[in-house]
Amino acid sequence: MEEKTKAKIKKIHVIIYLLLTILMVLSLMYVINFFSLKQEAKEQSNLLSTINVYEKETTKEATQNISESGEENVQTKVEQNGETISTENTIEQNKETERMLQVKELQGQNADIVGWLEIENTNINYPVLQGTDNRYYMTHNYKKEKSKNGSIFLDANYNWNIPNNNLLIYGHNLGNGMMFQELLKYEKKSFYQEHPVIRFTTAKEDDQYEIISVFKSRVYYKSEKNVFRYYYFINNKSEEEYNQFVKNAKNASLYPIDATANYGDQLITLSTCAYYVEDGRFVVVGRRK
């Protein structure tokens, strides 16, 4: 009887030992994975300061040359039929910002990079990708490597040729504070008041967007009627549709925001998952200043 008891105790000890070992291994894997994801996100955030800035330096040098000469018009001599002819060429100063030049440089690494998104004094400071569907960059980073972080990405259906459009941009809500998790901080009006502007830069434009609405939503069933499916408004089809979207967004806002949008204003909509309800979403909408 005593031997059976000892054997039973020994068996329990073995099981406990195995469970503790498994727990330690899982904890170690979690820590490694956490820091790996954090390093990846940090790498994305630091891209702009580490890429080749050749174009920026070239632009700076050209601007200095114009400034020193004090002239916007330069005489250029060419030969035509044996005669030297002077032609006047107007040199325009390059109005591209450093950020625009850097985005252009990044596009040399991956043509799917369409811009850079930043909310000052937050972790939201990432390249924005646009794929041929809305699945690929949920699981791949800007280098097209498999990643649980995924990427910040623009809806694949967004049409760049439509004016007054809505940049619908998605990102994961990760427990490590990266990607779009900090969007949820906009639930507090004080956070909005401290961070009222979204910066979105492409190779052609460097714009600021004034936030006009912050709201909670979810993915609705097809059978549900009279609901605000904000994720359907991507390519602006009419003034009526545009105004209805703005009206619904303002009505859904968690708190009053004076700023609004009028037909003709470019919009930006940031969307991430929120777990207050099944298929929940948290959304921030802004209009170009």
Backbone torsions as a table, in degrees:
resi	resn	phi	psi	omega
1	MET	NA	-44.0	179.7
2	GLU	-64.6	-37.3	179.2
3	GLU	-66.5	-38.6	178.0
4	LYS	-63.3	-40.5	179.7
5	THR	-63.8	-44.0	179.5
6	LYS	-63.1	-41.6	179.5
7	ALA	-63.5	-39.6	179.7
8	LYS	-65.4	-43.1	179.2
9	ILE	-63.6	-41.8	179.5
10	LYS	-61.8	-40.0	179.1
11	LYS	-63.5	-41.2	178.7
12	ILE	-63.9	-41.0	178.9
13	HIS	-62.2	-40.8	179.6
14	VAL	-63.2	-43.5	179.8
15	ILE	-63.1	-43.6	179.4
16	ILE	-62.9	-42.2	179.5
17	TYR	-61.0	-44.2	179.4
18	LEU	-64.0	-42.2	179.3
19	LEU	-63.4	-41.6	178.7
20	LEU	-65.1	-39.7	178.6
21	THR	-62.7	-45.3	178.6
22	ILE	-61.6	-42.6	179.0
23	LEU	-61.6	-42.3	179.6
24	MET	-64.8	-41.9	179.5
25	VAL	-63.8	-44.7	179.7
26	LEU	-63.7	-40.0	178.7
27	SER	-63.6	-42.1	178.8
28	LEU	-63.9	-41.6	178.3
29	MET	-62.9	-40.0	179.3
30	TYR	-63.4	-45.1	-178.9
31	VAL	-62.8	-44.8	179.5
32	ILE	-61.9	-44.5	-179.6
33	ASN	-64.3	-41.2	-179.5
34	PHE	-59.7	-50.0	-178.1
35	PHE	-70.6	-28.8	176.2
36	SER	-65.3	-45.8	178.7
37	LEU	-66.0	-39.3	-179.5
38	LYS	-65.2	-40.1	178.9
39	GLN	-65.3	-38.5	179.9
40	GLU	-64.5	-44.6	179.6
41	ALA	-65.4	-38.9	178.7
42	LYS	-63.7	-39.3	179.3
43	GLU	-62.0	-41.2	177.7
44	GLN	-64.1	-42.4	-178.0
45	SER	-66.1	-29.6	-177.5
46	ASN	-90.5	0.6	-176.7
47	LEU	-54.1	-44.2	-172.9
48	LEU	-64.5	-27.0	-178.2
49	SER	-92.1	-5.5	-176.1
50	THR	-114.7	-12.1	-178.3
51	ILE	-75.4	166.5	178.9
52	ASN	-63.4	127.1	-177.9
53	VAL	-108.7	31.9	-179.1
54	TYR	-57.1	-45.3	-177.3
55	GLU	-64.4	-37.2	179.9
56	LYS	-63.5	-44.8	-179.5
57	GLU	-65.7	-38.0	178.5
58	THR	-63.0	-43.9	179.2
59	THR	-63.1	-41.6	-179.9
60	LYS	-62.9	-42.7	-179.7
61	GLU	-64.3	-41.8	-179.8
62	ALA	-64.5	-39.8	179.9
63	THR	-64.9	-40.8	179.0
64	GLN	-63.9	-39.6	179.6
65	ASN	-61.2	-41.9	179.3
66	ILE	-66.5	-42.2	-177.9
67	SER	-64.2	-42.6	-176.9
68	GLU	-68.0	-36.3	-178.8
69	SER	-76.3	-24.9	-179.0
70	GLY	70.0	14.0	-177.9
71	GLU	-124.4	142.4	174.2
72	GLU	-100.7	-13.8	-179.7
73	ASN	-110.9	133.0	-178.5
74	VAL	-121.6	134.6	178.3
75	GLN	-82.7	124.5	177.8
76	THR	-115.4	132.1	-178.5
77	LYS	-103.4	133.2	176.3
78	VAL	-134.1	157.9	178.5
79	GLU	-102.7	132.4	178.6
80	GLN	-141.0	118.1	-178.3
81	ASN	55.2	39.7	175.7
82	GLY	81.9	-3.4	-179.7
83	GLU	-108.2	145.8	176.7
84	THR	-89.4	124.3	-176.6
85	ILE	-120.7	136.3	176.1
86	SER	-93.4	129.3	176.2
87	THR	-122.4	142.4	-176.3
88	GLU	-99.6	119.1	178.8
89	ASN	-113.0	130.1	178.9
90	THR	-87.2	125.5	178.3
91	ILE	-100.3	120.4	177.4
92	GLU	-96.5	136.7	177.2
93	GLN	-65.4	137.5	-179.8
94	ASN	-70.4	118.4	-176.8
95	LYS	-91.7	6.6	180.0
96	GLU	-67.3	135.3	175.9
97	THR	-81.9	165.6	177.8
98	GLU	-57.6	-41.5	-177.9
99	ARG	-62.5	-40.6	179.1
100	MET	-63.0	-42.3	179.0
101	LEU	-64.9	-36.7	-179.1
102	GLN	-71.0	-37.1	175.4
103	VAL	-62.7	-42.2	178.4
104	LYS	-60.5	-39.9	178.6
105	GLU	-64.8	-41.2	179.3
106	LEU	-63.3	-34.0	-179.4
107	GLN	-65.0	-19.3	174.2
108	GLY	-71.2	-23.4	178.0
109	GLN	-87.0	-36.0	179.7
110	ASN	-152.9	113.2	-177.1
111	ALA	-65.5	-14.6	179.1
112	ASP	-77.4	-10.4	176.8
113	ILE	-74.7	114.7	-176.3
114	VAL	-104.5	-11.6	-178.9
115	GLY	178.8	-170.8	178.6
116	TRP	-135.9	132.7	-178.1
117	LEU	-113.2	134.9	179.1
118	GLU	-146.5	136.4	167.3
119	ILE	-118.5	113.6	-171.8
120	GLU	-56.5	140.7	178.2
121	ASN	64.2	30.5	172.0
122	THR	-135.6	175.5	175.7
123	ASN	-78.9	-6.0	-178.2
124	ILE	-79.6	97.0	-175.2
125	ASN	-159.8	77.5	-168.5
126	TYR	-138.6	157.6	169.7
127	PRO	-69.9	152.1	178.2
128	VAL	-112.8	127.5	-178.7
129	LEU	-105.0	155.9	170.8
130	GLN	-137.7	115.2	-179.3
131	GLY	-99.5	-173.1	178.8
132	THR	-83.0	-10.2	174.0
133	ASP	-147.1	176.8	-177.9
134	ASN	-99.6	21.2	179.7
135	ARG	-108.4	-39.9	-171.0
136	TYR	-56.2	-52.0	-175.0
137	TYR	-82.1	5.8	167.6
138	MET	-74.8	-23.9	-175.0
139	THR	-126.5	9.8	179.3
140	HIS	-133.9	147.8	177.8
141	ASN	-90.0	-173.9	-175.2
142	TYR	-67.5	-15.1	176.4
143	LYS	-90.9	3.6	-176.5
144	LYS	67.2	27.8	175.4
145	GLU	-96.6	148.1	176.5
146	LYS	-59.5	134.0	-177.8
147	SER	-157.4	134.5	175.6
148	LYS	-68.4	-27.2	177.1
149	ASN	-65.3	-31.8	-172.6
150	GLY	65.3	-151.6	179.3
151	SER	-138.6	166.6	166.5
152	ILE	-82.5	123.7	-173.9
153	PHE	-138.6	147.1	178.3
154	LEU	-84.4	142.2	179.1
155	ASP	-52.1	133.1	-176.1
156	ALA	-61.2	-24.8	-177.0
157	ASN	-86.0	-3.4	-178.1
158	TYR	-62.9	129.5	-178.9
159	ASN	-104.4	114.2	-176.9
160	TRP	-70.2	-13.7	-176.4
161	ASN	-89.2	-6.2	-178.7
162	ILE	-94.2	121.9	178.2
163	PRO	-72.8	162.9	178.6
164	ASN	55.4	40.1	-173.0
165	ASN	-90.9	179.4	-178.4
166	ASN	-123.0	110.5	177.8
167	LEU	-75.3	97.2	-179.5
168	LEU	-90.6	109.4	-172.0
169	ILE	-118.5	132.8	-176.8
170	TYR	-112.1	155.0	173.2
171	GLY	-162.2	150.8	-179.9
172	HIS	-68.2	151.2	170.1
173	ASN	-101.1	95.0	-174.5
174	LEU	-98.6	147.9	-178.9
175	GLY	-69.6	-10.3	-178.0
176	ASN	-94.0	9.9	175.4
177	GLY	82.9	6.9	-177.2
178	MET	-101.1	179.0	-178.3
179	MET	55.3	-120.8	-174.5
180	PHE	-103.2	16.7	-178.0
181	GLN	-60.7	-36.6	-176.3
182	GLU	-70.1	-10.8	174.0
183	LEU	-57.3	-34.9	-177.5
184	LEU	-63.1	-18.0	177.6
185	LYS	-67.8	-18.9	178.0
186	TYR	-69.3	-4.0	175.5
187	GLU	-61.9	-27.8	177.1
188	LYS	-93.5	129.3	-178.4
189	LYS	-60.8	-33.0	-179.1
190	SER	-62.7	-34.6	178.5
191	PHE	-69.1	-41.2	176.0
192	TYR	-59.2	-44.3	-177.5
193	GLN	-63.0	-28.3	178.6
194	GLU	-87.1	-19.6	-177.5
195	HIS	-135.9	66.1	-173.8
196	PRO	-84.6	-1.7	-172.4
197	VAL	-126.1	139.0	174.0
198	ILE	-111.5	132.8	177.1
199	ARG	-106.9	127.5	177.1
200	PHE	-131.1	123.1	-174.9
201	THR	-120.6	132.7	172.0
202	THR	-116.0	-177.9	178.3
203	ALA	-69.2	-15.6	-176.9
204	LYS	-109.6	-24.5	-175.8
205	GLU	-142.1	147.9	175.7
206	ASP	-126.2	98.2	-168.5
207	ASP	-117.2	155.3	172.2
208	GLN	-114.1	139.7	-179.1
209	TYR	-118.7	126.8	179.0
210	GLU	-85.9	125.7	-178.0
211	ILE	-68.7	132.9	-179.1
212	ILE	-117.5	-14.3	-177.9
213	SER	-161.1	144.4	174.5
214	VAL	-134.8	122.5	-177.1
215	PHE	-150.7	160.8	173.9
216	LYS	-97.1	147.4	179.3
217	SER	-151.2	-167.0	173.6
218	ARG	-160.5	170.4	175.5
219	VAL	-83.5	117.9	-173.5
220	TYR	-88.9	151.3	175.1
221	TYR	-71.4	152.2	-179.7
222	LYS	-59.8	-30.2	-177.2
223	SER	-75.0	-16.5	-177.5
224	GLU	-76.5	132.3	-177.7
225	LYS	-109.4	159.7	175.8
226	ASN	52.9	45.3	176.6
227	VAL	-120.5	158.9	-176.1
228	PHE	-93.7	96.8	176.8
229	ARG	-90.6	80.5	-176.2
230	TYR	-58.5	-29.4	-175.6
231	TYR	-74.2	-3.4	175.3
232	TYR	-86.9	-18.3	-176.5
233	PHE	-92.7	95.4	-179.8
234	ILE	-119.5	-59.7	179.7
235	ASN	-103.3	114.2	-175.5
236	ASN	-61.9	123.0	-177.6
237	LYS	-102.7	-26.4	-178.1
238	SER	-161.7	163.4	177.4
239	GLU	-63.6	-37.8	179.7
240	GLU	-62.3	-45.3	179.7
241	GLU	-63.6	-42.1	179.6
242	TYR	-60.6	-51.2	-177.9
243	ASN	-62.9	-36.1	179.1
244	GLN	-66.3	-40.1	177.6
245	PHE	-61.3	-48.0	-179.7
246	VAL	-61.6	-43.5	179.9
247	LYS	-61.6	-45.6	179.6
248	ASN	-64.4	-40.3	179.9
249	ALA	-64.9	-41.8	179.1
250	LYS	-65.9	-41.6	179.6
251	ASN	-65.6	-31.8	-177.0
252	ALA	-83.8	-11.0	-174.4
253	SER	-56.6	140.7	-178.4
254	LEU	-68.2	-22.2	178.4
255	TYR	-153.5	157.1	-177.9
256	PRO	-65.9	135.8	174.5
257	ILE	-129.6	124.9	-175.6
258	ASP	-64.3	-39.8	-177.3
259	ALA	-62.9	143.2	177.8
260	THR	-142.8	-176.8	179.5
261	ALA	-127.5	147.3	176.1
262	ASN	-120.1	153.2	-178.3
263	TYR	-52.3	127.0	-175.3
264	GLY	113.7	-18.7	176.8
265	ASP	-82.3	133.7	173.4
266	GLN	-70.1	138.7	-179.2
267	LEU	-113.5	157.4	171.8
268	ILE	-135.5	135.5	-180.0
269	THR	-128.8	119.7	178.6
270	LEU	-102.6	129.0	-173.8
271	SER	-131.9	135.9	176.0
272	THR	-144.5	166.0	179.7
273	CYS	-72.7	147.8	175.0
274	ALA	-139.3	138.4	-168.6
275	TYR	-105.0	24.0	177.3
276	TYR	-75.3	-15.8	179.0
277	VAL	-154.3	160.7	179.4
278	GLU	-61.3	133.1	-178.1
279	ASP	57.5	33.8	-179.8
280	GLY	-72.1	155.1	178.7
281	ARG	-137.5	150.8	174.1
282	PHE	-122.3	132.1	-167.8
283	VAL	-132.5	137.9	175.0
284	VAL	-126.0	127.1	-177.4
285	VAL	-117.7	137.1	177.6
286	GLY	-134.9	163.2	176.7
287	ARG	-126.0	145.2	-176.9
288	ARG	-64.2	132.7	-178.6
289	LYS	-77.0	NA	NA
